[in-house]
Amino acid sequence: MKNIKEIIKEIEYDSRGLVPVVVQDKLTKSVLMLAYMNNEAIEETVTTGQMCYYSRSRKQLWRKGETSGNTQKLVSLKYDCDKDALLAVVHQKGPACHTGAYTCFHNEIKTLLEESFDEEVLPKLYSVIENRVKKPVEGSYTNYLLKEGVDKILKKVGEESAEVIIAAKNRSRDELKNEISDLVYHVLVLMVEQGLTLKEVEKELESRYK
């Protein structure tokens, strides 16, 4: 079996000693960002289990989430057939982008011709709520709920659950859609307040499915 230093030597670095790395979320499969690594960053990432990159602007290592708290835990790290690009699969905590967006790839170039469903909407919403804990926004309803605490959040979850029942009894699809959306939002706020992640719920559902 090869050791990490032997594997690092096999990678084809550019003239600056860097290799690009595409970062993908394990839970959502979304591409979160594109960064660069040198051999030291790769070794630290594999050794610590936390993503470490090389900053081309600062010309030094930067550890993801070191200042923001939006860390990335390594799941797997692979190189491609040409050995000149890496793919890192991670567990993302909070938003990946420095702008506060869930992913750095949030600028749409091509205008979609038909309505599409964003499969990442729940992780994105969870990430926004989670970010409100660290960076409160004045006038934010989410911050209001979090400040009031678990009793207020539970009260809202109960109210929204009752409204879902009423909407279903009324046979109103629009009303039901809106009330379920309200319920899901408040449940996500509750999850963040309790420190329960989407990944944990996904694992539980997966175990039941199996």
Secondary structure, 3 states (H helix, E strand, C coil): CCCHHHHHHHCCCCCCCCEEEEEEECCCCCEEEEEEECHHHHHHHHHHCECEEEECCCCEEEECCCCCCCCEEEEEEEECCCCCCEEEEEEECCCCCCCCCCCCCCCCCCCCCCCCCCCCHHHHHHHHHHHHHHCCCCCCHHHHHHHHCHHHHHHHHHHHHHHHHHHHHCCCHHHHHHHHHHHHHHHHHHHHHHCCCHHHHHHHHHHHHC
